[in-house]
Amino acid sequence: MTDLLYSETEDDLRAAVRALLADRAGHRTLLDRIETDDPYVPGLWKSLAGDIGAAGLLVPEKLGGQGASHREAAVVLEELGRAVTPLPYLTSAVVATETLLGLAGEGGVPAVDLLAELASGRTVAVLAAPLATAPDAEPFPPAEPSPSDVTGAGPLPAPTVAGVADAVAADVLLVPRADGLYAVPAGEATVEPQTPLDLTRPLARVTPEPGSGIRLADREAARAAVRRGLLAGAGLLASEQLGLAAWCLEETVRYTRERHQFNRPVGSFQALKHRMAQLWLDLVGARAAARAAADALATGAPDAPLTVAVAQAYCSKVAVRAAEECVQLHGGIGMTWEHPAHLALKRAKSDQIALGSTGRHQDAIATLADLPAPA
């Protein structure tokens, strides 16, 4: 039977991450950072990824990592979601790392070397695919003829990919090309920042230079590895959404206890109590779904794709609803730029389409559970 409870090790990890974020990346700090072009808090990635060792949680010890599992990584993402922290953890320590792990078993020496760099926190790698790419999507461009097959042609132009999350923070880009997956140094690609809805998760348009990078694997091996990375990312994104929803509820309860109207705390009004009670029930379900997805990934369960799809279809809605309630139940102050509620709402809305929309995951559930939609 699946154990959805947190272990003592996971609780200790949560405490360490929460203390770090409270000290270095509070909401006031983030509100100041998003006024600039760089939302990342200086030195925070080194502290989380290197000093705490969170970047290598998914990497086996023999490859230079911590040898933990997706359950521990999910705890880190819960805390990052609570604080709406701008860090490339999901994109580098989960999606890119899982992709490289899928290639390390094939004897890929470049992938193994890059994994050690990611696990240490010294290097950030990002998959050059749109943030909205679902686990069952095809991230590779169509097969093209080689330059030698085209008379007088030089190197084929590399495709431009828009909406790549955290590309501006990447040292290495994992670029899907027609003939396989390439590791391209960030200096050998043009990275143009785009304007995102969620200012704490920067997006960019990426154009690698033709012929740049080292090929990590051929198309077939790389396709399976990339899908592994995207599946892990979608499953653990549910934990980020869980943490965000939990903060929204806690902050709303705190505020409605302190805010008085008609000489009574507004949280004592029955209509508001009912809304917060329903949100708590939604949160309990989201925690079960997110923990189940993390455990399924950690144990390599055969039904992991189904469990991940269920978690995403459910948790994305709960996060958005919790953020909306947080804004509304804070009244006028919840609509201001100075209050962090808008950070949570924008992250929740952005996460709702990240790594597959709710509808995409519902379609996956129908297919995996053999429940065809009505004609």
FITI-128812 format. One record per residue (C-alpha): residue number from 1; residue in one letter; x, y, z. Coordinates in pm, whole numbers. Layout:
+-----+------+--------+--------+--------+
!  nr ! rest !   east !  north !     up !
+-----+------+--------+--------+--------+
! NUM !    A !      X !      Y !      Z !
...
+-----+------+--------+--------+--------+
***
This chain:
+-----+------+--------+--------+--------+
!  nr ! rest !   east !  north !     up !
+-----+------+--------+--------+--------+
!   1 !    M !      0 !      0 !      0 !
!   2 !    T !    133 !    344 !    -94 !
!   3 !    D !    260 !    546 !    203 !
!   4 !    L !    163 !    909 !    145 !
!   5 !    L !    290 !   1034 !    482 !
!   6 !    Y !    608 !   1238 !    510 !
!   7 !    S !    911 !   1065 !    656 !
!   8 !    E !   1134 !   1217 !    923 !
!   9 !    T !   1400 !   1278 !    659 !
!  10 !    E !   1151 !   1462 !    441 !
!  11 !    D !   1038 !   1675 !    735 !
!  12 !    D !   1399 !   1768 !    812 !
!  13 !    L !   1459 !   1859 !    449 !
!  14 !    R !   1142 !   2072 !    448 !
!  15 !    A !   1257 !   2258 !    759 !
!  16 !    A !   1597 !   2334 !    607 !
!  17 !    V !   1453 !   2460 !    278 !
!  18 !    R !   1181 !   2666 !    448 !
!  19 !    A !   1434 !   2830 !    680 !
!  20 !    L !   1659 !   2918 !    385 !
!  21 !    L !   1375 !   3068 !    183 !
!  22 !    A !   1239 !   3264 !    480 !
!  23 !    D !   1583 !   3413 !    541 !
!  24 !    R !   1685 !   3485 !    181 !
!  25 !    A !   1374 !   3491 !    -39 !
!  26 !    G !   1078 !   3631 !    151 !
!  27 !    H !    788 !   3781 !    -38 !
!  28 !    R !    916 !   4135 !     20 !
!  29 !    T !   1244 !   4038 !   -145 !
!  30 !    L !   1063 !   3884 !   -444 !
!  31 !    L !    840 !   4189 !   -489 !
!  32 !    D !   1153 !   4401 !   -509 !
!  33 !    R !   1329 !   4159 !   -747 !
!  34 !    I !   1049 !   4143 !  -1003 !
!  35 !    E !   1082 !   4518 !  -1047 !
!  36 !    T !   1416 !   4440 !  -1212 !
!  37 !    D !   1500 !   4234 !  -1519 !
!  38 !    D !   1643 !   3954 !  -1302 !
!  39 !    P !   1402 !   3789 !  -1055 !
!  40 !    Y !   1660 !   3538 !   -928 !
!  41 !    V !   1793 !   3613 !   -579 !
!  42 !    P !   2176 !   3625 !   -595 !
!  43 !    G !   2342 !   3329 !   -424 !
!  44 !    L !   2016 !   3149 !   -347 !
!  45 !    W !   2070 !   2873 !   -604 !
!  46 !    K !   2415 !   2798 !   -464 !
!  47 !    S !   2274 !   2772 !   -112 !
!  48 !    L !   1984 !   2545 !   -207 !
!  49 !    A !   2146 !   2335 !   -479 !
!  50 !    G !   2502 !   2313 !   -347 !
!  51 !    D !   2500 !   2371 !     28 !
!  52 !    I !   2176 !   2184 !    104 !
!  53 !    G !   2236 !   1942 !   -185 !
!  54 !    A !   1886 !   1971 !   -330 !
!  55 !    A !   2006 !   1973 !   -693 !
!  56 !    G !   2135 !   1616 !   -669 !
!  57 !    L !   1842 !   1452 !   -492 !
!  58 !    L !   1742 !   1250 !   -799 !
!  59 !    V !   2098 !   1157 !   -895 !
!  60 !    P !   2244 !    829 !   -761 !
!  61 !    E !   2545 !    857 !   -533 !
!  62 !    K !   2769 !    674 !   -781 !
!  63 !    L !   2700 !    955 !  -1030 !
!  64 !    G !   2775 !   1231 !   -780 !
!  65 !    G !   2430 !   1293 !   -637 !
!  66 !    Q !   2246 !   1245 !   -309 !
!  67 !    G !   2079 !    916 !   -404 !
!  68 !    A !   1738 !   1026 !   -276 !
!  69 !    S !   1410 !   1002 !   -467 !
!  70 !    H !   1123 !   1198 !   -617 !
!  71 !    R !    956 !   1210 !   -276 !
!  72 !    E !   1235 !   1428 !   -137 !
!  73 !    A !   1245 !   1643 !   -451 !
!  74 !    A !    868 !   1688 !   -416 !
!  75 !    V !    917 !   1829 !    -65 !
!  76 !    V !   1163 !   2086 !   -201 !
!  77 !    L !    915 !   2186 !   -470 !
!  78 !    E !    638 !   2221 !   -212 !
!  79 !    E !    846 !   2478 !    -29 !
!  80 !    L !    945 !   2656 !   -350 !
!  81 !    G !    576 !   2671 !   -440 !
!  82 !    R !    484 !   2813 !    -98 !
!  83 !    A !    734 !   3093 !   -141 !
!  84 !    V !    679 !   3132 !   -521 !
!  85 !    T !   1057 !   3124 !   -545 !
!  86 !    P !   1224 !   3210 !   -877 !
!  87 !    L !   1473 !   2925 !   -909 !
!  88 !    P !   1541 !   2681 !  -1197 !
!  89 !    Y !   1478 !   2380 !   -973 !
!  90 !    L !   1191 !   2221 !  -1166 !
!  91 !    T !   1356 !   2282 !  -1501 !
!  92 !    S !   1714 !   2184 !  -1411 !
!  93 !    A !   1710 !   1957 !  -1103 !
!  94 !    V !   1403 !   1764 !  -1222 !
!  95 !    V !   1331 !   1780 !  -1598 !
!  96 !    A !   1687 !   1812 !  -1728 !
!  97 !    T !   1830 !   1579 !  -1463 !
!  98 !    E !   1572 !   1306 !  -1530 !
!  99 !    T !   1635 !   1339 !  -1904 !
! 100 !    L !   2007 !   1289 !  -1853 !
! 101 !    L !   1944 !    997 !  -1617 !
! 102 !    G !   1750 !    835 !  -1899 !
! 103 !    L !   2060 !    861 !  -2116 !
! 104 !    A !   2317 !    766 !  -1850 !
! 105 !    G !   2194 !    407 !  -1853 !
! 106 !    E !   2270 !    391 !  -2226 !
! 107 !    G !   2639 !    442 !  -2155 !
! 108 !    G !   2632 !    808 !  -2249 !
! 109 !    V !   2958 !    948 !  -2108 !
! 110 !    P !   2873 !   1314 !  -2187 !
! 111 !    A !   2538 !   1271 !  -2010 !
! 112 !    V !   2705 !   1120 !  -1701 !
! 113 !    D !   2960 !   1402 !  -1684 !
! 114 !    L !   2689 !   1665 !  -1717 !
! 115 !    L !   2482 !   1491 !  -1448 !
! 116 !    A !   2767 !   1528 !  -1199 !
! 117 !    E !   2782 !   1901 !  -1273 !
! 118 !    L !   2406 !   1940 !  -1225 !
! 119 !    A !   2408 !   1738 !   -903 !
! 120 !    S !   2674 !   1964 !   -752 !
! 121 !    G !   2473 !   2276 !   -831 !
! 122 !    R !   2762 !   2424 !  -1029 !
! 123 !    T !   2574 !   2395 !  -1359 !
! 124 !    V !   2215 !   2468 !  -1457 !
! 125 !    A !   2074 !   2279 !  -1755 !
! 126 !    V !   1739 !   2346 !  -1921 !
! 127 !    L !   1553 !   2144 !  -2183 !
! 128 !    A !   1498 !   2370 !  -2484 !
! 129 !    A !   1126 !   2297 !  -2516 !
! 130 !    P !    825 !   2521 !  -2448 !
! 131 !    L !    711 !   2523 !  -2086 !
! 132 !    A !    372 !   2395 !  -2202 !
! 133 !    T !    518 !   2071 !  -2349 !
! 134 !    A !    326 !   1771 !  -2213 !
! 135 !    P !    491 !   1436 !  -2131 !
! 136 !    D !    325 !   1269 !  -2430 !
! 137 !    A !    411 !   1550 !  -2673 !
! 138 !    E !    669 !   1524 !  -2951 !
! 139 !    P !    948 !   1772 !  -2868 !
! 140 !    F !   1168 !   1682 !  -3164 !
! 141 !    P !   1143 !   1863 !  -3500 !
! 142 !    P !   1067 !   1653 !  -3810 !
! 143 !    A !   1357 !   1457 !  -3959 !
! 144 !    E !   1540 !   1663 !  -4219 !
! 145 !    P !   1794 !   1575 !  -4488 !
! 146 !    S !   2157 !   1615 !  -4386 !
! 147 !    P !   2346 !   1915 !  -4530 !
! 148 !    S !   2546 !   1679 !  -4757 !
! 149 !    D !   2222 !   1571 !  -4923 !
! 150 !    V !   2143 !   1927 !  -5028 !
! 151 !    T !   2361 !   2058 !  -5311 !
! 152 !    G !   2551 !   2369 !  -5205 !
! 153 !    A !   2389 !   2382 !  -4864 !
! 154 !    G !   2571 !   2470 !  -4543 !
! 155 !    P !   2472 !   2364 !  -4192 !
! 156 !    L !   2098 !   2347 !  -4141 !
! 157 !    P !   1960 !   2631 !  -3930 !
! 158 !    A !   1868 !   2528 !  -3577 !
! 159 !    P !   1501 !   2572 !  -3493 !
! 160 !    T !   1399 !   2856 !  -3265 !
! 161 !    V !   1203 !   2750 !  -2958 !
! 162 !    A !    985 !   3001 !  -2774 !
! 163 !    G !    855 !   2986 !  -2417 !
! 164 !    V !   1156 !   2805 !  -2266 !
! 165 !    A !   1140 !   2845 !  -1888 !
! 166 !    D !   1458 !   2948 !  -1702 !
! 167 !    A !   1666 !   2956 !  -2021 !
! 168 !    V !   1812 !   3290 !  -1909 !
! 169 !    A !   1964 !   3113 !  -1605 !
! 170 !    A !   2095 !   2809 !  -1796 !
! 171 !    D !   2460 !   2723 !  -1846 !
! 172 !    V !   2372 !   2434 !  -2080 !
! 173 !    L !   2070 !   2385 !  -2306 !
! 174 !    L !   1946 !   2036 !  -2394 !
! 175 !    V !   1834 !   2091 !  -2750 !
! 176 !    P !   1612 !   1838 !  -2934 !
! 177 !    R !   1714 !   1827 !  -3300 !
! 178 !    A !   1601 !   1615 !  -3588 !
! 179 !    D !   1879 !   1360 !  -3536 !
! 180 !    G !   1892 !   1350 !  -3154 !
! 181 !    L !   1947 !   1546 !  -2834 !
! 182 !    Y !   2237 !   1790 !  -2804 !
! 183 !    A !   2403 !   1961 !  -2507 !
! 184 !    V !   2462 !   2319 !  -2621 !
! 185 !    P !   2652 !   2569 !  -2404 !
! 186 !    A !   2441 !   2877 !  -2339 !
! 187 !    G !   2710 !   3089 !  -2501 !
! 188 !    E !   2649 !   2910 !  -2832 !
! 189 !    A !   2283 !   3005 !  -2848 !
! 190 !    T !   2081 !   3325 !  -2869 !
! 191 !    V !   1852 !   3360 !  -2568 !
! 192 !    E !   1595 !   3640 !  -2601 !
! 193 !    P !   1388 !   3708 !  -2287 !
! 194 !    Q !   1011 !   3713 !  -2333 !
! 195 !    T !    745 !   3876 !  -2117 !
! 196 !    P !    582 !   3605 !  -1903 !
! 197 !    L !    261 !   3614 !  -1704 !
! 198 !    D !    449 !   3472 !  -1406 !
! 199 !    L !    734 !   3715 !  -1344 !
! 200 !    T !    901 !   3466 !  -1107 !
! 201 !    R !    955 !   3209 !  -1386 !
! 202 !    P !   1122 !   3385 !  -1680 !
! 203 !    L !   1059 !   3264 !  -2034 !
! 204 !    A !   1285 !   3308 !  -2335 !
! 205 !    R !   1314 !   3239 !  -2705 !
! 206 !    V !   1613 !   3013 !  -2773 !
! 207 !    T !   1800 !   2983 !  -3105 !
! 208 !    P !   2107 !   2753 !  -3095 !
! 209 !    E !   2385 !   2821 !  -3343 !
! 210 !    P !   2396 !   2574 !  -3636 !
! 211 !    G !   2626 !   2283 !  -3565 !
! 212 !    S !   2673 !   2377 !  -3200 !
! 213 !    G !   2684 !   2140 !  -2903 !
! 214 !    I !   2763 !   1774 !  -2841 !
! 215 !    R !   2519 !   1501 !  -2935 !
! 216 !    L !   2410 !   1307 !  -2628 !
! 217 !    A !   2193 !   1044 !  -2797 !
! 218 !    D !   2018 !    959 !  -3121 !
! 219 !    R !   1657 !   1046 !  -3180 !
! 220 !    E !   1497 !    726 !  -3048 !
! 221 !    A !   1697 !    706 !  -2726 !
! 222 !    A !   1660 !   1079 !  -2670 !
! 223 !    R !   1283 !   1070 !  -2723 !
! 224 !    A !   1238 !    818 !  -2441 !
! 225 !    A !   1472 !   1015 !  -2213 !
! 226 !    V !   1297 !   1347 !  -2279 !
! 227 !    R !    958 !   1193 !  -2210 !
! 228 !    R !   1095 !   1055 !  -1884 !
! 229 !    G !   1210 !   1405 !  -1791 !
! 230 !    L !    879 !   1567 !  -1881 !
! 231 !    L !    682 !   1300 !  -1691 !
! 232 !    A !    887 !   1359 !  -1376 !
! 233 !    G !    848 !   1733 !  -1419 !
! 234 !    A !    470 !   1709 !  -1454 !
! 235 !    G !    443 !   1477 !  -1154 !
! 236 !    L !    651 !   1697 !   -925 !
! 237 !    L !    491 !   2017 !  -1053 !
! 238 !    A !    183 !   1895 !   -863 !
! 239 !    S !    384 !   1931 !   -541 !
! 240 !    E !    473 !   2289 !   -631 !
! 241 !    Q !    103 !   2357 !   -688 !
! 242 !    L !     24 !   2191 !   -355 !
! 243 !    G !    268 !   2414 !   -169 !
! 244 !    L !    131 !   2723 !   -339 !
! 245 !    A !   -229 !   2631 !   -250 !
! 246 !    A !   -131 !   2556 !    111 !
! 247 !    W !     27 !   2900 !    151 !
! 248 !    C !   -277 !   3069 !     -2 !
! 249 !    L !   -511 !   2899 !    245 !
! 250 !    E !   -289 !   2965 !    547 !
! 251 !    E !   -241 !   3329 !    453 !
! 252 !    T !   -616 !   3374 !    397 !
! 253 !    V !   -705 !   3217 !    732 !
! 254 !    R !   -447 !   3436 !    907 !
! 255 !    Y !   -575 !   3754 !    742 !
! 256 !    T !   -944 !   3686 !    804 !
! 257 !    R !   -869 !   3627 !   1172 !
! 258 !    E !   -703 !   3968 !   1201 !
! 259 !    R !   -934 !   4173 !    976 !
! 260 !    H !  -1238 !   4299 !   1168 !
! 261 !    Q !  -1571 !   4423 !   1041 !
! 262 !    F !  -1879 !   4504 !   1253 !
! 263 !    N !  -1652 !   4443 !   1553 !
! 264 !    R !  -1596 !   4079 !   1452 !
! 265 !    P !  -1319 !   3897 !   1264 !
! 266 !    V !  -1437 !   3858 !    905 !
! 267 !    G !  -1325 !   3496 !    920 !
! 268 !    S !  -1608 !   3429 !   1164 !
! 269 !    F !  -1872 !   3505 !    900 !
! 270 !    Q !  -2036 !   3182 !    789 !
! 271 !    A !  -2008 !   3248 !    417 !
! 272 !    L !  -1633 !   3293 !    441 !
! 273 !    K !  -1590 !   2994 !    672 !
! 274 !    H !  -1767 !   2774 !    418 !
! 275 !    R !  -1539 !   2892 !    137 !
! 276 !    M !  -1224 !   2827 !    338 !
! 277 !    A !  -1353 !   2489 !    459 !
! 278 !    Q !  -1417 !   2382 !    100 !
! 279 !    L !  -1070 !   2499 !      5 !
! 280 !    W !   -922 !   2290 !    288 !
! 281 !    L !  -1101 !   1982 !    154 !
! 282 !    D !   -964 !   2054 !   -193 !
! 283 !    L !   -618 !   2088 !    -43 !
! 284 !    V !   -641 !   1749 !    129 !
! 285 !    G !   -725 !   1588 !   -204 !
! 286 !    A !   -443 !   1774 !   -377 !
! 287 !    R !   -194 !   1654 !   -117 !
! 288 !    A !   -301 !   1293 !   -169 !
! 289 !    A !   -276 !   1327 !   -549 !
! 290 !    A !     63 !   1502 !   -542 !
! 291 !    R !    213 !   1258 !   -291 !
! 292 !    A !     84 !    962 !   -491 !
! 293 !    A !    248 !   1098 !   -806 !
! 294 !    A !    581 !   1154 !   -629 !
! 295 !    D !    571 !    805 !   -480 !
! 296 !    A !    481 !    646 !   -814 !
! 297 !    L !    779 !    817 !   -977 !
! 298 !    A !   1008 !    722 !   -688 !
! 299 !    T !    914 !    354 !   -703 !
! 300 !    G !    895 !    330 !  -1082 !
! 301 !    A !    533 !    215 !  -1061 !
! 302 !    P !    383 !     90 !  -1390 !
! 303 !    D !     87 !    325 !  -1347 !
! 304 !    A !    309 !    632 !  -1294 !
! 305 !    P !    187 !    806 !  -1615 !
! 306 !    L !   -175 !    767 !  -1501 !
! 307 !    T !    -99 !    882 !  -1145 !
! 308 !    V !     89 !   1185 !  -1278 !
! 309 !    A !   -196 !   1276 !  -1512 !
! 310 !    V !   -447 !   1253 !  -1226 !
! 311 !    A !   -228 !   1471 !  -1004 !
! 312 !    Q !   -187 !   1738 !  -1269 !
! 313 !    A !   -553 !   1741 !  -1371 !
! 314 !    Y !   -654 !   1791 !  -1006 !
! 315 !    C !   -376 !   1997 !   -847 !
! 316 !    S !   -362 !   2263 !  -1118 !
! 317 !    K !   -728 !   2349 !  -1058 !
! 318 !    V !   -686 !   2354 !   -680 !
! 319 !    A !   -387 !   2588 !   -701 !
! 320 !    V !   -573 !   2835 !   -922 !
! 321 !    R !   -883 !   2827 !   -703 !
! 322 !    A !   -679 !   2873 !   -385 !
! 323 !    A !   -495 !   3170 !   -535 !
! 324 !    E !   -819 !   3327 !   -656 !
! 325 !    E !   -976 !   3288 !   -312 !
! 326 !    C !   -664 !   3435 !   -153 !
! 327 !    V !   -693 !   3748 !   -367 !
! 328 !    Q !  -1069 !   3783 !   -318 !
! 329 !    L !  -1081 !   3718 !     57 !
! 330 !    H !   -806 !   3971 !    118 !
! 331 !    G !  -1040 !   4236 !    -18 !
! 332 !    G !   -887 !   4552 !   -159 !
! 333 !    I !   -534 !   4480 !    -35 !
! 334 !    G !   -531 !   4151 !   -224 !
! 335 !    M !   -553 !   4344 !   -552 !
! 336 !    T !   -246 !   4556 !   -483 !
! 337 !    W !    104 !   4508 !   -621 !
! 338 !    E !    249 !   4536 !   -270 !
! 339 !    H !     73 !   4220 !   -147 !
! 340 !    P !    220 !   3885 !   -262 !
! 341 !    A !   -120 !   3734 !   -350 !
! 342 !    H !    -77 !   3829 !   -715 !
! 343 !    L !    252 !   3637 !   -727 !
! 344 !    A !     68 !   3322 !   -621 !
! 345 !    L !   -216 !   3377 !   -869 !
! 346 !    K !     19 !   3434 !  -1163 !
! 347 !    R !    227 !   3128 !  -1073 !
! 348 !    A !    -88 !   2916 !  -1040 !
! 349 !    K !   -222 !   3030 !  -1378 !
! 350 !    S !    116 !   2973 !  -1541 !
! 351 !    D !    148 !   2627 !  -1385 !
! 352 !    Q !   -200 !   2540 !  -1512 !
! 353 !    I !    -62 !   2506 !  -1865 !
! 354 !    A !    296 !   2408 !  -1774 !
! 355 !    L !    400 !   2057 !  -1884 !
! 356 !    G !     54 !   1994 !  -2028 !
! 357 !    S !   -278 !   2168 !  -1971 !
! 358 !    T !   -552 !   2027 !  -1751 !
! 359 !    G !   -744 !   1919 !  -2061 !
! 360 !    R !   -438 !   1745 !  -2203 !
! 361 !    H !   -393 !   1545 !  -1882 !
! 362 !    Q !   -763 !   1460 !  -1871 !
! 363 !    D !   -732 !   1321 !  -2223 !
! 364 !    A !   -431 !   1119 !  -2107 !
! 365 !    I !   -635 !    979 !  -1818 !
! 366 !    A !   -911 !    874 !  -2058 !
! 367 !    T !   -657 !    697 !  -2280 !
! 368 !    L !   -455 !    531 !  -2001 !
! 369 !    A !   -765 !    418 !  -1810 !
! 370 !    D !   -943 !    310 !  -2131 !
! 371 !    L !  -1229 !    553 !  -2071 !
! 372 !    P !  -1306 !    702 !  -2413 !
! 373 !    A !  -1469 !   1042 !  -2411 !
! 374 !    P !  -1835 !   1059 !  -2526 !
! 375 !    A !  -1879 !   1112 !  -2897 !
+-----+------+--------+--------+--------+
***
